[in-house]
Amino acid sequence: MPIDAAKAISAEPRTTELAWDHKDVQLYHLGIGAGAATPEKPHPATDPDELRYTLESALHVLPSFATVAGGGMAVAGGLSAPGIDVDLAAVLHGGQTVTVHRALPVRGRATQTSSVPAVYDKGKAAVIVLRSEVADEEGPLWTCDTRIFVRGEGGFGGDRGPSARLELPEREPDLSTERHIREDQALLYRLSGDWNPLHADPEFAKLAGFDRPILHGLCTYGVALKAVVDTVLGGDVSRVRSYATRFAGVVFPGETLRLRLWREPGRVQVSVTAADRDDAPVLADTVVEHS
């Protein structure tokens, strides 16, 4: 079998050195829409709260930056782990969780320790859980869990794993807002380290079954977290404790995302849909836990 679950899970963790500075943070923020007009901020280029994403003298770091810090992608490193040998054309990003242990610094050097804590057998597919734990000289910074769906690699008799879905509250959302995705959004976001041509090359996108390039799922992930921070958490990124989602559908550059937010004690539940396609699901099972 291309996936040897026991070998992958028992393999020694792998370490990678990460480094980033204010330019990496600013580029990431611009890639997820910082500085662009929103219903709440019609003039964002000079908005003091928005400048905290774009101006080096006032910069803070959105926790979803953890998915690209150091220019590395957990997916790429995890798929080279012992016991895992899969066709990248069969790979889909199934879900993402970032747990923050303390505020992310604007500049940093850290060590990333990567492991495979679980491989689930879904019958016709496998789900590989990749874990990245990052710490600097002061201690733990963040933990990322990346869930990778691999078509055609199930049926090896393993644990099916969790399958529960998070139902949306039956009441009306406490807040609804929209975020427009620029035509060049994927071209800018990919400069943070995800060079998959699926997000830039029309011919490659057609080979993958799409009529045009699609937006990175992790770009949508960042857009949604920024919206929650700006509208519910008073623009304070340090209040975010963890952020989890399941990727439920694609987004095309030029579309508009519709976000519905439900406030609950210590957390915000979020629904993200494509407003231009009859609210087709984009992010599901999405929760931001906060202080």
RODO-2510 file (C-alpha; in nm, 4 decimals, decimal comma):
residues 291
     n   res          X          Y          Z
     1     m     0,0000     0,0000     0,0000
     2     p     0,1257     0,3548    -0,0720
     3     i     0,0292     0,4458     0,2859
     4     d     0,1750     0,2425     0,5720
     5     a    -0,0207     0,3922     0,8617
     6     a     0,1749     0,2159     1,1365
     7     k     0,5090     0,3253     0,9902
     8     a     0,3943     0,6846     0,9459
     9     i     0,2610     0,7146     1,3001
    10     s     0,5624     0,5489     1,4664
    11     a     0,8240     0,7448     1,2680
    12     e     1,0541     0,9791     1,4534
    13     p     0,9363     1,3420     1,4386
    14     r     1,1161     1,5588     1,1833
    15     t     1,2472     1,9069     1,2623
    16     t     1,2752     2,2130     1,0394
    17     e     1,4089     2,5591     1,1173
    18     l     1,1736     2,8484     1,0432
    19     a     1,2470     3,2199     1,0134
    20     w     1,0291     3,5166     0,9204
    21     d     1,0210     3,8952     0,9519
    22     h     0,7801     4,1845     0,9078
    23     k     0,7835     4,1604     0,5259
    24     d     0,6572     3,8006     0,5384
    25     v     0,3789     3,9020     0,7768
    26     q     0,2782     4,2037     0,5666
    27     l     0,2782     3,9980     0,2458
    28     y     0,0585     3,7347     0,4073
    29     h    -0,1857     3,9949     0,5349
    30     l    -0,2071     4,1564     0,1911
    31     g    -0,2625     3,8105     0,0419
    32     i    -0,5741     3,7598     0,2561
    33     g    -0,7173     4,1021     0,1768
    34     a    -0,5662     4,3470     0,4244
    35     g    -0,5956     4,7006     0,2908
    36     a    -0,9002     4,6185     0,0767
    37     a    -1,2350     4,7870     0,1337
    38     t    -1,4983     4,6003     0,3359
    39     p    -1,8511     4,6924     0,4458
    40     e    -1,7066     4,7915     0,7845
    41     k    -1,4020     4,9770     0,6474
    42     p    -1,4756     5,1698     0,3246
    43     h    -1,1377     5,3513     0,3447
    44     p    -0,9001     5,0855     0,4755
    45     a    -0,5687     5,2183     0,3457
    46     t    -0,5634     5,4849     0,6182
    47     d    -0,7751     5,3123     0,8826
    48     p    -0,5606     5,2888     1,2009
    49     d    -0,6928     4,9408     1,2831
    50     e    -0,6225     4,8173     0,9296
    51     l    -0,2710     4,9600     0,9367
    52     r    -0,1939     4,7048     1,2084
    53     y    -0,1933     4,4476     0,9277
    54     t     0,0060     4,6497     0,6739
    55     l     0,2356     4,9066     0,8407
    56     e     0,5576     4,7749     0,9941
    57     s     0,5629     5,0302     1,2783
    58     a     0,2186     4,9184     1,4017
    59     l     0,2226     4,5522     1,2973
    60     h     0,0541     4,2625     1,4722
    61     v     0,0298     3,9032     1,3440
    62     l    -0,2916     3,7216     1,2589
    63     p    -0,2623     3,3677     1,4051
    64     s    -0,3415     3,2019     1,0703
    65     f     0,0017     3,3261     0,9580
    66     a     0,1230     3,0097     1,1328
    67     t     0,0168     2,8112     0,8237
    68     v     0,2810     2,9852     0,6075
    69     a     0,5470     3,1030     0,8555
    70     g     0,8955     3,0428     0,7246
    71     g     0,7642     2,9940     0,3720
    72     g     0,7013     2,6249     0,4360
    73     m     0,3792     2,4298     0,3966
    74     a     0,2971     2,1559     0,6467
    75     v     0,1308     1,9604     0,3661
    76     a     0,4486     1,9370     0,1596
    77     g     0,6599     1,8259     0,4539
    78     g     0,4043     1,5811     0,5862
    79     l     0,3550     1,4019     0,2568
    80     s     0,7238     1,3128     0,2533
    81     a     0,6983     1,1372     0,5909
    82     p     0,8014     0,7711     0,6209
    83     g     0,5194     0,5364     0,5239
    84     i     0,3466     0,7915     0,3010
    85     d     0,3809     0,7731    -0,0767
    86     v     0,0778     0,9173    -0,2529
    87     d    -0,0166     1,0723    -0,5856
    88     l    -0,0405     1,4483    -0,5299
    89     a    -0,3218     1,4635    -0,7869
    90     a    -0,5328     1,2584    -0,5422
    91     v    -0,4659     1,4890    -0,2470
    92     l    -0,7176     1,7400    -0,1085
    93     h    -0,6777     1,9691     0,1917
    94     g    -0,9579     1,8484     0,4178
    95     g    -0,9275     2,0688     0,7233
    96     q    -0,7035     2,2921     0,9313
    97     t    -0,6635     2,3777     1,2980
    98     v    -0,4234     2,6313     1,4492
    99     t    -0,3811     2,6453     1,8271
   100     v    -0,1951     2,9510     1,9552
   101     h     0,0131     2,9224     2,2735
   102     r     0,1090     3,2912     2,2799
   103     a     0,1063     3,5903     2,0487
   104     l     0,3027     3,5346     1,7277
   105     p     0,6037     3,7684     1,7002
   106     v     0,6495     3,9985     1,4013
   107     r     1,0015     3,8607     1,3580
   108     g     1,1015     3,5150     1,4656
   109     r     1,3256     3,2121     1,4436
   110     a     1,1778     2,8837     1,5580
   111     t     1,1958     2,5060     1,5295
   112     q     0,9078     2,3127     1,3745
   113     t     0,8609     1,9520     1,4820
   114     s     0,6417     1,7505     1,2435
   115     s     0,4705     1,4172     1,3003
   116     v     0,1751     1,2062     1,1801
   117     p    -0,0460     1,1418     1,4856
   118     a    -0,3196     0,9608     1,2921
   119     v    -0,4146     0,8021     0,9591
   120     y    -0,7853     0,7265     0,9142
   121     d    -0,9431     0,4760     0,6774
   122     k    -1,2546     0,6208     0,5125
   123     g    -1,3064     0,3248     0,2784
   124     k    -1,2482     0,4827    -0,0614
   125     a    -1,0035     0,7355     0,0798
   126     a    -0,7557     0,7946     0,3594
   127     v    -0,7265     1,0965     0,5866
   128     i    -0,3762     1,1800     0,7068
   129     v    -0,3400     1,4079     1,0085
   130     l    -0,0170     1,6091     0,9993
   131     r     0,0907     1,7868     1,3180
   132     s     0,3419     2,0702     1,3335
   133     e     0,4525     2,1982     1,6729
   134     v     0,6524     2,5197     1,6662
   135     a     0,8627     2,6665     1,9474
   136     d     1,1296     2,9324     1,9826
   137     e     1,3820     2,9917     2,2603
   138     e     1,1048     3,1254     2,4847
   139     g     0,8869     2,8149     2,4495
   140     p     0,5894     2,6874     2,2442
   141     l     0,4380     2,9243     1,9860
   142     w     0,1693     2,7286     1,8013
   143     t     0,0461     2,3851     1,6963
   144     c    -0,1019     2,3164     1,3516
   145     d    -0,3089     2,0102     1,2669
   146     t    -0,3572     1,9654     0,8917
   147     r    -0,6008     1,7027     0,7646
   148     i    -0,5211     1,5663     0,4194
   149     f    -0,7810     1,3683     0,2223
   150     v    -0,6245     1,1197    -0,0210
   151     r    -0,8630     0,9670    -0,2732
   152     g    -0,8258     0,5978    -0,3522
   153     e    -0,6008     0,5180    -0,0548
   154     g    -0,8526     0,3761     0,1940
   155     g    -0,9527     0,0179     0,2557
   156     f    -0,6500    -0,0810     0,4652
   157     g    -0,8585    -0,1761     0,7683
   158     g    -0,7737     0,1178     0,9872
   159     d    -0,9796     0,3309     1,2254
   160     r    -1,2396     0,5441     1,0435
   161     g    -1,1743     0,8326     1,2788
   162     p    -1,4131     1,1117     1,3787
   163     s    -1,6934     1,1943     1,1366
   164     a    -1,9269     1,4216     1,3357
   165     r    -2,0290     1,7476     1,1716
   166     l    -2,0874     2,0712     1,3595
   167     e    -2,4455     2,1878     1,3048
   168     l    -2,5110     2,5574     1,2667
   169     p    -2,7210     2,7242     1,5374
   170     e    -3,0927     2,7319     1,4564
   171     r    -3,1181     3,1027     1,5390
   172     e    -3,0291     3,3866     1,3038
   173     p    -2,6586     3,4801     1,2987
   174     d    -2,5452     3,7609     1,5274
   175     l    -2,3550     3,9174     1,2397
   176     s    -2,3370     3,8777     0,8625
   177     t    -2,0729     4,0342     0,6422
   178     e    -1,9127     3,9882     0,3012
   179     r    -1,5573     3,9836     0,1708
   180     h    -1,4806     4,0294    -0,1977
   181     i    -1,1976     3,8179    -0,3422
   182     r    -0,9973     4,0157    -0,5955
   183     e    -0,9147     3,8653    -0,9346
   184     d    -0,5449     3,8702    -0,8437
   185     q    -0,5894     3,7385    -0,4877
   186     a    -0,4475     3,3906    -0,5537
   187     l    -0,1507     3,5358    -0,7445
   188     l    -0,0623     3,7477    -0,4427
   189     y    -0,1338     3,4839    -0,1777
   190     r     0,0839     3,2210    -0,3456
   191     l     0,3902     3,4414    -0,2831
   192     s     0,3662     3,3324     0,0812
   193     g     0,4808     2,9830    -0,0175
   194     d     0,2076     2,7746    -0,1840
   195     w     0,3223     2,7576    -0,5468
   196     n     0,0684     2,4988    -0,6621
   197     p    -0,0122     2,5953    -1,0253
   198     l    -0,3752     2,5012    -0,9599
   199     h    -0,4116     2,8536    -0,8232
   200     a    -0,2505     3,0382    -1,1145
   201     d    -0,2279     2,8337    -1,4373
   202     p    -0,5569     2,7952    -1,6322
   203     e    -0,4300     2,4907    -1,8228
   204     f    -0,3252     2,3125    -1,5050
   205     a    -0,6596     2,3988    -1,3456
   206     k    -0,8400     2,2373    -1,6404
   207     l    -0,6391     1,9186    -1,5919
   208     a    -0,7587     1,9178    -1,2306
   209     g    -1,1201     1,9515    -1,3414
   210     f    -1,1752     2,3264    -1,2982
   211     d    -1,2530     2,5720    -1,5745
   212     r    -1,0166     2,8275    -1,4173
   213     p    -0,7724     2,8554    -1,1248
   214     i    -0,9201     2,8383    -0,7755
   215     l    -0,8291     3,0257    -0,4592
   216     h    -0,6124     2,8558    -0,1977
   217     g    -0,8225     2,7075     0,0812
   218     l    -0,5811     2,8546     0,3345
   219     c    -0,6337     3,1990     0,1821
   220     t    -1,0067     3,1684     0,2495
   221     y    -0,9116     3,0417     0,5969
   222     g    -0,7157     3,3608     0,6621
   223     v    -0,9827     3,5888     0,5157
   224     a    -1,2423     3,4394     0,7506
   225     l    -1,0264     3,4694     1,0627
   226     k    -0,9433     3,8316     0,9857
   227     a    -1,3160     3,9035     0,9485
   228     v    -1,3867     3,7484     1,2902
   229     v    -1,1039     3,9408     1,4577
   230     d    -1,2105     4,2703     1,3003
   231     t    -1,5847     4,2418     1,3622
   232     v    -1,6154     4,0432     1,6870
   233     l    -1,2810     4,0619     1,8724
   234     g    -1,2203     4,4348     1,8447
   235     g    -0,9258     4,3886     1,6093
   236     d    -0,7245     4,2177     1,8844
   237     v    -0,5412     3,9186     1,7325
   238     s    -0,4042     3,8180     2,0755
   239     r    -0,7538     3,7092     2,1831
   240     v    -0,7538     3,4145     1,9398
   241     r    -0,6785     3,0833     2,1128
   242     s    -0,7556     2,8365     1,8338
   243     y    -0,9144     2,8307     1,4902
   244     a    -1,0522     2,5195     1,3214
   245     t    -1,2277     2,4600     0,9889
   246     r    -1,3243     2,1972     0,7340
   247     f    -1,2785     2,2855     0,3665
   248     a    -1,6190     2,2210     0,2108
   249     g    -1,5920     2,3817    -0,1333
   250     v    -1,3870     2,5956    -0,3688
   251     v    -1,3675     2,9713    -0,4229
   252     f    -1,2868     3,1363    -0,7546
   253     p    -1,1005     3,4694    -0,7641
   254     g    -1,3463     3,7485    -0,8315
   255     e    -1,6199     3,5969    -0,6164
   256     t    -1,7637     3,7305    -0,2916
   257     l    -1,7600     3,5356     0,0340
   258     r    -2,0598     3,5572     0,2658
   259     l    -1,9771     3,5079     0,6332
   260     r    -2,2349     3,4409     0,9032
   261     l    -2,1148     3,4597     1,2635
   262     w    -2,2740     3,3291     1,5829
   263     r    -2,1332     3,4517     1,9140
   264     e    -2,1151     3,1995     2,1963
   265     p    -1,9305     3,2118     2,5318
   266     g    -1,5582     3,2014     2,4511
   267     r    -1,6056     3,1232     2,0853
   268     v    -1,7474     3,2295     1,7498
   269     q    -1,9017     2,9800     1,5082
   270     v    -1,8702     3,0747     1,1425
   271     s    -2,0318     2,9756     0,8135
   272     v    -1,8574     3,0786     0,4908
   273     t    -2,0315     3,0451     0,1548
   274     a    -1,9885     3,1666    -0,2034
   275     a    -2,2480     3,4434    -0,2382
   276     d    -2,2246     3,4363    -0,6195
   277     r    -2,3131     3,0649    -0,6378
   278     d    -2,6300     3,0432    -0,4309
   279     d    -2,4330     3,0283    -0,1059
   280     a    -2,2428     2,7129    -0,1987
   281     p    -2,0536     2,5949     0,1136
   282     v    -1,6872     2,6959     0,1340
   283     l    -1,5831     2,6572     0,5012
   284     a    -1,7792     2,4352     0,7412
   285     d    -1,7364     2,3183     1,1023
   286     t    -1,5615     2,6494     1,1613
   287     v    -1,4941     2,7761     1,5145
   288     v    -1,2729     3,0512     1,6554
   289     e    -1,2069     3,0054     2,0290
   290     h    -1,1018     3,3219     2,2082
   291     s    -1,0381     3,4894     2,5419
***
